Amino acid sequence: MVRSRFTPPCGFDIATTTVESPRGLASIAYWGYRAVAHPDGSFFLHETYYDDREGILGIAREPARPCGDTTGDVEKELELMREGLAEPPLRYTDYDASVGAPTGGDGAPSGTQGRA
């Protein structure tokens, strides 16, 4: 999967993510899209945030929407989203404690969070 060096996108607000790090925004080194299974069984693409070792720090709480200043920008976003579909899906409940108890990332038990 292609991961982009983290540059906060337009409208980015760390408070709308599940990233919980004392370093906050500084802890995010990369980002990409991943399919995320929601508790009701539906799948959505979410922005996913990685540390400098490509460990998953968290996801955006809301599903991603392709956007940009031009249709070309939207096409690029759609391509990044397609690339994210090639990665194993994540579970929303692994990243949002208000929905369920976190297990540790890619569905691994706590303390063994997988690397992307």
GISULDA-V344515 format. One record per residue. N is the residue number from 0. RES is the residue in one small letter. OMEGA is omega in whole degrees, 0 to 359 (999 if undefined). D_FIRST is the distance of its C-alpha to the first C-alpha in whole Angstrom. Layout:
BEGIN
N&RES&OMEGA&D_FIRST, N&RES&OMEGA&D_FIRST
END
This chain:
BEGIN
0&m&176&0, 1&v&176&4, 2&r&180&6, 3&s&172&10, 4&r&187&13, 5&f&169&15, 6&t&184&17, 7&p&178&19, 8&p&178&19, 9&c&178&22, 10&g&181&24, 11&f&177&22, 12&d&184&24, 13&i&179&23, 14&a&180&25, 15&t&178&24, 16&t&174&21, 17&t&179&21, 18&v&178&20, 19&e&181&23, 20&s&178&24, 21&p&179&27, 22&r&178&25, 23&g&183&24, 24&l&181&22, 25&a&180&22, 26&s&182&20, 27&i&179&17, 28&a&183&15, 29&y&172&11, 30&w&176&10, 31&g&178&8, 32&y&174&9, 33&r&171&10, 34&a&181&12, 35&v&176&15, 36&a&179&19, 37&h&183&22, 38&p&180&25, 39&d&178&27, 40&g&179&24, 41&s&178&22, 42&f&174&19, 43&f&172&17, 44&l&178&14, 45&h&169&14, 46&e&181&13, 47&t&187&12, 48&y&186&13, 49&y&174&12, 50&d&184&15, 51&d&175&15, 52&r&181&14, 53&e&170&11, 54&g&182&13, 55&i&177&13, 56&l&183&16, 57&g&181&17, 58&i&171&16, 59&a&182&18, 60&r&181&21, 61&e&176&21, 62&p&180&19, 63&a&174&17, 64&r&179&19, 65&p&179&18, 66&c&178&20, 67&g&180&21, 68&d&179&24, 69&t&176&24, 70&t&175&23, 71&g&176&21, 72&d&180&19, 73&v&177&19, 74&e&178&17, 75&k&178&14, 76&e&179&14, 77&l&177&14, 78&e&177&11, 79&l&178&9, 80&m&177&10, 81&r&178&10, 82&e&179&6, 83&g&179&6, 84&l&179&9, 85&a&179&7, 86&e&177&7, 87&p&179&11, 88&p&175&13, 89&l&175&14, 90&r&181&18, 91&y&183&20, 92&t&176&23, 93&d&186&21, 94&y&180&20, 95&d&184&23, 96&a&180&26, 97&s&180&29, 98&v&181&27, 99&g&181&27, 100&a&178&27, 101&p&179&24, 102&t&177&23, 103&g&173&21, 104&g&188&17, 105&d&182&15, 106&g&179&19, 107&a&177&20, 108&p&180&23, 109&s&178&24, 110&g&180&24, 111&t&183&21, 112&q&182&18, 113&g&174&15, 114&r&180&12, 115&a&999&9
END
